Amino acid sequence: MTDVTENVETDAGTARVTWHPAKKARFLLAVSHGAGGGIGARDLQALAAVLPGHGVSVALVEQPWRVAGKKVAPAPKTLDVGWRGVWPALLGARLPVVAGGRSAGARVACRTATELGAAAVFALSFPLHPPGRPEKSRAGELLGSGVPTLVVQGGNDPFGKPEEFPPGSYELIEVPYGDHGFAVPKRAPVSQDEALRTITDEVVRWTASLA
């Protein structure tokens, strides 16, 4: 099916949704980007390429600040406003919506999941704390999602390594050697393609378990 891009007006400005539909979709995975990049991130593009073949439509959501060409993300509350504003368009797909995001987008998905009625949350590279500042934990956002939650985290993520995450009802998958963007060192025993396959394989498995 043909991918479609549409603008969506929100109280934070104009957002943009790029749809990657599945032929016989069971879920819609709506995923937003982080504070330092857009929907061109390697992990988001891999999900958009793979999941529709497994019955999961993908909507890549660009926050208004990114659409407007700004280089610095606004405050978390403004990110939440933009995400809420896109939600009616996501519901228009008439599918259960899995709220997702990478980094700052993952925090938004966790903060708003219960309020918006998300079926589940998918968190890529959840920024558990600022680099080198473990005392500034954001675990409360993750633990408070209130819905089934999958975290996929790089083994060398400076924003929170897998072993730093507190116990909880969420599921956590490690991508060995991956950093915050899931880049792996050239000398690592796993390739970049293998790291991305770990992400897509685990999301395919997890979404199948939600059905």
C-alpha positions as CSV (number, residue, x, y, z in Angstrom):
1,M,0.0,0.0,0.0
2,T,1.1,3.6,-0.7
3,D,2.7,5.6,2.1
4,V,0.9,8.9,2.8
5,T,2.0,12.1,4.5
6,E,-0.5,14.5,6.1
7,N,-0.3,17.7,8.2
8,V,-2.3,17.8,11.4
9,E,-3.1,21.0,13.2
10,T,-2.5,20.9,17.0
11,D,-2.5,23.6,19.7
12,A,1.3,23.4,19.6
13,G,1.4,24.1,15.8
14,T,1.3,21.9,12.7
15,A,2.5,18.3,13.2
16,R,3.1,15.8,10.3
17,V,2.2,12.1,10.2
18,T,3.7,9.8,7.6
19,W,1.6,6.6,7.3
20,H,3.0,3.2,6.4
21,P,-0.2,1.1,6.3
22,A,-0.4,-2.7,6.6
23,K,-2.9,-4.6,4.3
24,K,-4.6,-6.4,7.2
25,A,-3.6,-4.4,10.2
26,R,-4.3,-5.5,13.8
27,F,-2.7,-2.4,15.4
28,L,-1.4,1.1,14.6
29,L,2.0,1.8,16.0
30,A,2.4,5.6,16.3
31,V,6.0,6.6,16.9
32,S,7.5,10.0,17.5
33,H,11.1,11.1,17.3
34,G,13.5,12.4,19.9
35,A,14.7,15.9,20.8
36,G,17.8,15.6,18.7
37,G,16.5,14.2,15.4
38,G,13.5,13.4,13.3
39,I,11.7,10.4,11.8
40,G,14.7,9.6,9.6
41,A,16.3,7.9,12.6
42,R,17.5,4.4,11.6
43,D,15.4,2.6,14.1
44,L,12.2,4.4,13.1
45,Q,12.8,3.8,9.5
46,A,13.4,0.1,10.1
47,L,10.1,-0.2,12.0
48,A,8.3,1.5,9.2
49,A,9.8,-0.8,6.6
50,V,9.2,-4.1,8.5
51,L,6.1,-3.9,10.6
52,P,3.5,-3.4,7.9
53,G,4.4,-6.8,6.6
54,H,3.4,-8.3,10.0
55,G,0.0,-6.7,10.3
56,V,1.0,-3.5,12.1
57,S,0.5,-0.2,10.4
58,V,3.1,2.5,11.4
59,A,2.5,6.2,11.7
60,L,5.7,8.3,12.1
61,V,4.8,11.5,13.9
62,E,6.8,14.7,13.5
63,Q,6.3,17.1,16.4
64,P,5.3,20.7,15.4
65,W,8.7,22.1,16.4
66,R,10.4,19.8,14.0
67,V,8.0,20.6,11.2
68,A,8.6,24.3,11.8
69,G,12.3,23.8,11.2
70,K,13.4,24.6,14.8
71,K,16.5,22.9,16.1
72,V,15.7,22.8,19.8
73,A,12.8,20.8,21.2
74,P,10.3,22.7,23.5
75,A,9.4,21.8,27.1
76,P,7.9,18.4,27.8
77,K,4.5,19.9,28.4
78,T,4.5,21.4,24.9
79,L,5.6,18.0,23.4
80,D,2.6,16.5,25.2
81,V,0.3,19.1,23.6
82,G,1.5,18.3,20.2
83,W,1.1,14.6,20.7
84,R,-2.4,15.0,22.1
85,G,-3.3,17.0,19.0
86,V,-2.3,14.3,16.7
87,W,-4.2,11.6,18.5
88,P,-7.6,12.1,16.8
89,A,-6.0,11.6,13.4
90,L,-4.4,8.4,14.7
91,L,-7.8,7.1,15.9
92,G,-9.1,7.8,12.4
93,A,-7.3,4.6,11.3
94,R,-9.9,2.7,13.4
95,L,-7.3,0.5,15.0
96,P,-6.0,0.0,18.5
97,V,-3.2,2.5,18.9
98,V,0.2,1.6,20.4
99,A,1.8,4.9,21.5
100,G,5.5,4.9,20.9
101,G,8.5,7.1,20.6
102,R,12.3,7.3,20.8
103,S,14.0,9.1,23.6
104,A,11.9,12.3,24.4
105,G,9.1,10.8,22.3
106,A,9.1,7.7,24.5
107,R,8.6,9.9,27.6
108,V,5.7,11.6,25.9
109,A,4.1,8.3,25.1
110,C,4.5,7.1,28.7
111,R,3.1,10.3,30.2
112,T,0.0,10.4,28.1
113,A,-0.8,6.7,27.5
114,T,-3.6,6.3,30.0
115,E,-5.2,9.7,29.3
116,L,-5.4,9.0,25.6
117,G,-6.5,5.4,25.8
118,A,-3.4,3.8,24.2
119,A,-3.5,0.0,23.9
120,A,0.2,-0.2,24.9
121,V,3.4,1.8,24.9
122,F,6.6,1.2,23.0
123,A,9.7,3.0,24.2
124,L,12.8,3.2,22.2
125,S,16.0,4.4,24.0
126,F,14.0,5.6,27.0
127,P,16.1,8.4,28.5
128,L,16.1,7.1,32.1
129,H,18.4,10.0,33.2
130,P,20.6,12.7,31.6
131,P,24.1,11.3,30.8
132,G,26.2,11.1,33.9
133,R,23.3,12.2,36.1
134,P,21.6,8.9,37.4
135,E,20.2,10.9,40.3
136,K,17.9,12.7,37.8
137,S,15.8,9.6,37.2
138,R,12.7,9.7,35.0
139,A,11.7,6.2,36.0
140,G,8.4,7.4,37.3
141,E,7.2,8.3,33.8
142,L,8.0,4.8,32.6
143,L,6.5,3.0,35.6
144,G,3.4,5.2,35.4
145,S,2.4,4.4,31.8
146,G,-0.5,2.2,33.1
147,V,-0.5,0.0,30.0
148,P,1.6,-2.9,28.6
149,T,5.0,-1.4,27.9
150,L,8.0,-2.6,25.9
151,V,11.4,-0.8,26.3
152,V,14.1,-1.4,23.8
153,Q,17.4,-0.1,25.1
154,G,21.0,0.0,23.8
155,G,23.5,-1.8,26.0
156,N,25.8,1.2,26.0
157,D,23.1,4.0,26.1
158,P,24.5,6.8,28.2
159,F,21.0,7.9,29.0
160,G,20.4,4.6,30.9
161,K,21.9,1.2,30.4
162,P,19.5,-1.8,30.7
163,E,20.9,-2.8,34.1
164,E,20.1,0.6,35.5
165,F,16.4,0.3,34.9
166,P,14.3,-0.4,38.1
167,P,12.0,-3.4,38.4
168,G,8.6,-3.0,36.9
169,S,5.8,-4.5,35.0
170,Y,7.2,-3.5,31.6
171,E,9.4,-5.7,29.4
172,L,12.9,-4.6,28.6
173,I,14.9,-5.8,25.6
174,E,18.6,-5.0,25.2
175,V,20.3,-4.3,21.9
176,P,23.9,-5.3,22.7
177,Y,26.6,-2.7,22.2
178,G,24.0,-0.1,21.0
179,D,24.3,3.5,22.0
180,H,21.4,6.0,22.3
181,G,20.8,5.8,18.5
182,F,21.5,2.1,18.4
183,A,24.8,2.6,16.6
184,V,27.2,-0.2,17.4
185,P,31.0,0.0,17.2
186,K,32.6,-1.3,14.1
187,R,34.5,-3.9,16.1
188,A,31.4,-5.2,17.9
189,P,30.5,-8.8,17.3
190,V,27.2,-7.7,16.0
191,S,26.6,-5.6,12.8
192,Q,24.5,-2.5,12.5
193,D,22.0,-4.5,10.5
194,E,21.8,-7.2,13.2
195,A,21.2,-4.6,15.8
196,L,18.3,-3.2,13.8
197,R,16.9,-6.7,13.2
198,T,16.9,-7.2,17.0
199,I,14.7,-4.2,17.3
200,T,12.2,-5.1,14.6
201,D,12.1,-8.8,15.5
202,E,11.3,-8.0,19.1
203,V,8.6,-5.4,18.2
204,V,7.0,-8.0,15.8
205,R,7.0,-10.6,18.6
206,W,5.6,-8.2,21.2
207,T,2.8,-6.7,19.0
208,A,1.8,-10.3,18.2
209,S,1.5,-11.0,21.9
210,L,-0.9,-8.0,22.4
211,A,-3.5,-9.5,20.0
